[in-house]
Amino acid sequence: MSDMIESTLKTLGLSDKEIAVYLASLKLGPAPVRRVAEAAGINRGTTYDILKSLMDQGLVSYYHEATRQYFAAEDPSNLVDLVEKRRDDLSKVKDEVSKAIPELRSMYKRTGDKPVVKYFQGSAAIKTILKDVIETCAISGVKEYYAYSSSAIKNRLYDVYSSFSKDRIKAGIKVKVLSIGPGGEERGLDERRWLTMDEGAPTYILIYHQKVATISIDADGKPLGVIIEDSGAYQTNKVIFESTWNLLAKRGGVENS
Protein backbone atom coordinates (compact mmCIF):
# COMPACT_ATOMS: atom_id res chain seq x y z
CA MET A 1 0.00 0.00 0.00
CA SER A 2 1.42 3.37 -0.96
CA ASP A 3 1.73 6.13 1.62
CA MET A 4 -0.43 8.34 -0.59
CA ILE A 5 -3.34 5.89 -0.52
CA GLU A 6 -3.08 5.47 3.25
CA SER A 7 -2.89 9.22 3.75
CA THR A 8 -5.91 9.77 1.49
CA LEU A 9 -8.01 7.19 3.32
CA LYS A 10 -7.02 8.69 6.68
CA THR A 11 -8.15 12.07 5.40
CA LEU A 12 -11.58 10.51 4.91
CA GLY A 13 -11.60 9.67 8.60
CA LEU A 14 -10.87 5.95 8.32
CA SER A 15 -8.82 4.41 11.14
CA ASP A 16 -5.72 2.28 10.54
CA LYS A 17 -7.73 -0.91 11.12
CA GLU A 18 -10.55 0.24 8.84
CA ILE A 19 -8.00 0.97 6.13
CA ALA A 20 -6.42 -2.48 6.56
CA VAL A 21 -9.78 -4.26 6.32
CA TYR A 22 -10.97 -2.13 3.39
CA LEU A 23 -7.81 -2.73 1.35
CA ALA A 24 -7.88 -6.44 2.17
CA SER A 25 -11.46 -6.59 0.86
CA LEU A 26 -10.46 -4.77 -2.32
CA LYS A 27 -7.65 -7.24 -3.01
CA LEU A 28 -9.53 -10.40 -2.06
CA GLY A 29 -12.83 -9.77 -3.77
CA PRO A 30 -15.82 -11.58 -2.22
CA ALA A 31 -14.57 -13.43 0.85
CA PRO A 32 -15.78 -14.69 4.22
CA VAL A 33 -14.88 -12.70 7.31
CA ARG A 34 -12.18 -15.23 8.27
CA ARG A 35 -10.16 -14.63 5.10
CA VAL A 36 -10.56 -10.86 5.36
CA ALA A 37 -9.33 -11.00 8.96
CA GLU A 38 -6.28 -13.05 7.99
CA ALA A 39 -5.39 -10.72 5.11
CA ALA A 40 -5.80 -7.62 7.28
CA GLY A 41 -3.93 -9.13 10.24
CA ILE A 42 -6.78 -8.36 12.63
CA ASN A 43 -8.77 -10.75 14.80
CA ARG A 44 -12.04 -12.05 13.42
CA GLY A 45 -14.40 -10.35 15.88
CA THR A 46 -12.86 -6.92 15.32
CA THR A 47 -12.82 -7.46 11.56
CA TYR A 48 -16.53 -8.26 11.56
CA ASP A 49 -17.31 -5.03 13.47
CA ILE A 50 -15.14 -3.04 11.06
CA LEU A 51 -16.85 -4.58 8.04
CA LYS A 52 -20.23 -3.49 9.44
CA SER A 53 -18.84 0.04 9.87
CA LEU A 54 -17.55 0.05 6.28
CA MET A 55 -20.95 -1.16 5.10
CA ASP A 56 -22.60 1.80 6.87
CA GLN A 57 -20.24 4.07 4.94
CA GLY A 58 -21.11 2.45 1.62
CA LEU A 59 -17.66 0.99 1.06
CA VAL A 60 -18.46 -2.69 1.59
CA SER A 61 -21.47 -4.94 0.91
CA TYR A 62 -22.26 -8.57 1.68
CA TYR A 63 -24.30 -11.49 0.38
CA HIS A 64 -25.07 -15.07 1.38
CA GLU A 65 -24.12 -18.13 -0.61
CA ALA A 66 -25.41 -21.38 0.78
CA THR A 67 -24.74 -21.08 4.50
CA ARG A 68 -21.80 -18.68 4.24
CA GLN A 69 -21.67 -14.90 4.38
CA TYR A 70 -19.35 -13.12 1.95
CA PHE A 71 -18.11 -9.54 2.14
CA ALA A 72 -16.97 -7.55 -0.87
CA ALA A 73 -15.59 -4.05 -1.31
CA GLU A 74 -17.70 -1.75 -3.44
CA ASP A 75 -16.25 0.16 -6.39
CA PRO A 76 -13.62 2.66 -5.11
CA SER A 77 -15.67 5.49 -6.67
CA ASN A 78 -17.88 5.13 -3.60
CA LEU A 79 -15.13 6.97 -1.74
CA VAL A 80 -16.16 10.10 -3.62
CA ASP A 81 -19.76 9.54 -2.55
CA LEU A 82 -18.53 9.28 1.04
CA VAL A 83 -16.71 12.61 0.71
CA GLU A 84 -19.84 14.28 -0.65
CA LYS A 85 -21.98 12.83 2.14
CA ARG A 86 -19.59 14.09 4.80
CA ARG A 87 -19.47 17.48 3.12
CA ASP A 88 -23.27 17.65 3.23
CA ASP A 89 -23.25 16.54 6.87
CA LEU A 90 -20.70 19.22 7.77
CA SER A 91 -22.76 21.84 5.94
CA LYS A 92 -25.79 20.87 8.02
CA VAL A 93 -23.72 21.02 11.21
CA LYS A 94 -22.45 24.47 10.23
CA ASP A 95 -26.02 25.69 9.69
CA GLU A 96 -27.12 24.28 13.04
CA VAL A 97 -24.17 25.85 14.87
CA SER A 98 -24.82 29.22 13.19
CA LYS A 99 -28.45 29.10 14.33
CA ALA A 100 -27.34 28.31 17.88
CA ILE A 101 -24.82 31.18 18.12
CA PRO A 102 -27.34 33.87 19.27
CA GLU A 103 -28.57 31.68 22.14
CA LEU A 104 -25.02 30.67 23.05
CA ARG A 105 -23.99 34.33 23.11
CA SER A 106 -26.83 35.08 25.52
CA MET A 107 -25.46 32.37 27.81
CA TYR A 108 -21.85 33.55 27.48
CA LYS A 109 -20.59 34.22 30.99
CA ARG A 110 -19.37 37.73 31.56
CA THR A 111 -17.50 38.96 34.63
CA GLY A 112 -20.11 41.55 35.57
CA ASP A 113 -18.60 44.77 36.85
CA LYS A 114 -15.07 43.42 36.87
CA PRO A 115 -13.05 44.71 33.88
CA VAL A 116 -11.57 42.17 31.49
CA VAL A 117 -8.15 42.93 30.04
CA LYS A 118 -6.81 40.96 27.07
CA TYR A 119 -3.25 41.21 25.75
CA PHE A 120 -2.02 40.44 22.24
CA GLN A 121 1.43 40.41 20.62
CA GLY A 122 2.80 40.46 17.10
CA SER A 123 1.12 41.39 13.84
CA ALA A 124 -1.84 39.18 14.77
CA ALA A 125 -2.58 41.65 17.59
CA ILE A 126 -3.46 44.35 15.07
CA LYS A 127 -5.86 42.21 13.05
CA THR A 128 -7.43 40.66 16.17
CA ILE A 129 -8.29 44.07 17.60
CA LEU A 130 -9.52 45.58 14.33
CA LYS A 131 -11.73 42.54 13.71
CA ASP A 132 -13.07 42.84 17.26
CA VAL A 133 -14.07 46.44 16.53
CA ILE A 134 -16.16 45.39 13.53
CA GLU A 135 -17.67 42.35 15.27
CA THR A 136 -18.50 44.22 18.47
CA CYS A 137 -20.11 47.13 16.65
CA ALA A 138 -22.11 44.78 14.43
CA ILE A 139 -23.34 42.57 17.28
CA SER A 140 -24.14 45.42 19.68
CA GLY A 141 -25.90 47.50 17.03
CA VAL A 142 -23.83 50.54 18.12
CA LYS A 143 -22.37 51.17 14.70
CA GLU A 144 -20.01 54.00 15.53
CA TYR A 145 -16.67 54.11 17.28
CA TYR A 146 -13.93 56.63 17.99
CA ALA A 147 -10.19 56.52 17.35
CA TYR A 148 -7.02 58.42 18.14
CA SER A 149 -4.84 57.82 15.08
CA SER A 150 -1.11 58.45 15.02
CA SER A 151 0.60 58.84 11.66
CA ALA A 152 3.56 56.94 13.13
CA ILE A 153 1.58 53.67 13.25
CA LYS A 154 -1.24 54.13 10.76
CA ASN A 155 0.45 52.37 7.84
CA ARG A 156 1.24 49.34 10.00
CA LEU A 157 -2.48 48.80 10.52
CA TYR A 158 -3.29 48.64 6.83
CA ASP A 159 -0.26 46.47 6.06
CA VAL A 160 -1.70 43.79 8.34
CA TYR A 161 -5.41 44.25 7.56
CA SER A 162 -5.62 46.01 4.19
CA SER A 163 -9.37 45.46 3.81
CA PHE A 164 -10.30 46.87 7.22
CA SER A 165 -11.94 50.06 5.92
CA LYS A 166 -13.74 48.11 3.21
CA ASP A 167 -15.08 45.62 5.78
CA ARG A 168 -16.05 48.44 8.14
CA ILE A 169 -17.97 50.30 5.45
CA LYS A 170 -19.65 47.09 4.29
CA ALA A 171 -20.88 46.60 7.87
CA GLY A 172 -22.22 50.18 7.94
CA ILE A 173 -19.93 51.25 10.80
CA LYS A 174 -19.03 54.93 11.21
CA VAL A 175 -15.87 56.28 12.80
CA LYS A 176 -14.72 59.64 14.15
CA VAL A 177 -10.95 60.07 14.15
CA LEU A 178 -8.76 62.48 16.08
CA SER A 179 -5.47 62.50 14.19
CA ILE A 180 -2.00 63.05 15.54
CA GLY A 181 0.42 63.91 12.77
CA PRO A 182 0.05 64.64 9.05
CA GLY A 183 -1.80 62.59 6.47
CA GLY A 184 -5.07 60.75 6.60
CA GLU A 185 -7.69 60.24 3.95
CA GLU A 186 -11.43 59.72 3.84
CA ARG A 187 -12.42 56.15 3.11
CA GLY A 188 -16.17 56.37 3.72
CA LEU A 189 -18.45 56.74 6.77
CA ASP A 190 -15.65 58.59 8.54
CA GLU A 191 -14.87 62.06 9.90
CA ARG A 192 -11.45 63.37 10.89
CA ARG A 193 -10.11 66.24 12.97
CA TRP A 194 -6.54 67.00 13.97
CA LEU A 195 -5.16 67.37 17.48
CA THR A 196 -1.77 68.32 16.05
CA MET A 197 0.11 68.08 12.78
CA ASP A 198 3.25 67.03 14.65
CA GLU A 199 4.01 63.33 14.54
CA GLY A 200 3.37 61.57 17.83
CA ALA A 201 4.13 58.22 19.43
CA PRO A 202 3.23 55.07 17.44
CA THR A 203 -0.02 54.39 19.26
CA TYR A 204 -3.58 53.82 18.06
CA ILE A 205 -6.51 54.01 20.50
CA LEU A 206 -10.00 52.73 19.70
CA ILE A 207 -13.12 53.39 21.76
CA TYR A 208 -16.03 51.13 20.85
CA HIS A 209 -19.08 49.60 22.55
CA GLN A 210 -18.06 48.91 26.18
CA LYS A 211 -14.41 48.52 25.17
CA VAL A 212 -11.20 50.51 24.84
CA ALA A 213 -8.30 49.09 22.83
CA THR A 214 -4.76 50.26 22.19
CA ILE A 215 -2.28 49.20 19.54
CA SER A 216 1.32 50.30 19.98
CA ILE A 217 4.83 49.41 18.83
CA ASP A 218 7.46 48.26 21.32
CA ALA A 219 11.18 49.08 21.33
CA ASP A 220 11.88 46.16 18.99
CA GLY A 221 9.31 47.36 16.47
CA LYS A 222 6.77 44.65 17.31
CA PRO A 223 3.04 45.42 17.70
CA LEU A 224 1.41 45.13 21.11
CA GLY A 225 -2.34 45.17 21.66
CA VAL A 226 -4.63 45.52 24.66
CA ILE A 227 -8.42 45.32 24.85
CA ILE A 228 -10.14 46.53 28.03
CA GLU A 229 -13.75 45.39 28.37
CA ASP A 230 -15.20 47.79 30.90
CA SER A 231 -18.25 50.03 30.69
CA GLY A 232 -16.68 52.69 32.93
CA ALA A 233 -13.49 52.92 30.89
CA TYR A 234 -15.54 53.07 27.70
CA GLN A 235 -17.88 55.81 28.93
CA THR A 236 -15.05 57.94 30.36
CA ASN A 237 -12.95 57.74 27.20
CA LYS A 238 -16.01 58.41 25.06
CA VAL A 239 -16.81 61.60 27.03
CA ILE A 240 -13.21 62.82 26.75
CA PHE A 241 -13.13 62.10 23.02
CA GLU A 242 -16.46 63.81 22.29
CA SER A 243 -15.51 66.85 24.38
CA THR A 244 -12.23 67.19 22.50
CA TRP A 245 -14.02 66.64 19.19
CA ASN A 246 -16.56 69.38 19.91
CA LEU A 247 -13.90 71.75 21.23
CA LEU A 248 -11.90 71.43 18.00
CA ALA A 249 -15.05 72.21 16.02
CA LYS A 250 -15.64 75.41 18.00
CA ARG A 251 -12.05 76.48 17.44
CA GLY A 252 -12.33 75.80 13.75
CA GLY A 253 -9.86 72.96 13.99
CA VAL A 254 -11.69 70.87 11.42
CA GLU A 255 -9.76 69.64 8.41
CA ASN A 256 -11.04 67.49 5.61
CA SER A 257 -8.67 64.83 4.33
Residue, then its C-alpha position, 0 to 999 in steps of 0.5 A: m500500500s502506498d503512503m499516498i493511498e493510506s494518507t488519502l483514506k485517513t483524510l476521509g476519517l478511516s482508522d488504521k484498522e478500517i484501512a487495513v480491512y478495506l484494502a484487504s477486501l479490495k484485493l480479495g474480492p468476495a470473501p468470508v470474514r475469516r479470510v478478510a481477517e487473515a489478510a488484514g492481520i486483525n482478529r475475526g471479531t474486530t474485523y466483523d465489526i469493522l466490516k459493518s462500519l464500512m458497510d454503513q459508509g457504503l464501502v463494503s457490501y455482503y451477500h449469502e451463498a449457501t450457508r456462508q456470508y461473503f463480504a466484498a468491497e464496493d467500487p472505489s468510486n464510492l469513496v467520492d460519494l462518502v466525501e460528498k456525504r460528509r461534506d453535506d453533513l458538515s454543511k448541516v452542522k455548520d447551519e445548526v451551529s450558526k443558528a445556535i450562536p445567538e442563544l449561546r452568546s446570551m449564555y456567554k458568561r461575563t464577569g459583571d462589573k469586573p473589567v476584562v483585560k486581554y493582551f495580544q502580541g505580534s502582527a496578529a494583535i493588530k488584526t485581532i483588535l480591528k476585527d473585534v471592533i467590527e464584530t462588536c459594533a455589528i453585534s451590539g448595534v452601536k455602529e459608531y466608534y472613535a479613534y485616536s490615530s497616530s501617523a507613526i503607526k497608521n500604515r502598519l495597521y493597513d499592512v496587516y489588515s488592508s481590507f479593514s476600511k472596506d469591511r467596516i464600510k460594508a458593515g455600515i460602521k461609522v468612525k470619528v478620528l482624532s489624528i496626531g500627525p500629518g496625512g489621513e484620507e477619507r475612506g467612507l463613513d468617517e470624519r477626521r479632525w486634527l489634534t496636532m500636525d506634529e508626529g506623535a508616538p506610534t499608538y492607536i486608540l480605539i473606543y467602541h461599545q463597552k471597550v477601549a483598545t490600544i495598539s502600539i509598537d514596542a522598542d523592537g518594532k513589534p506590535l502590542g495590543v490591549i483590549i479593556e472590556d469595561s463600561g466605565a473605561y468606555q464611557t469615560n474615554k467616550v466623554i473625553f473624546e467627544s468633548t475634545w471633538n466638539l472643542l476642536a469644532k468650536r475652534g475651527g480645527v476641522e480639516n477634511s482629508 
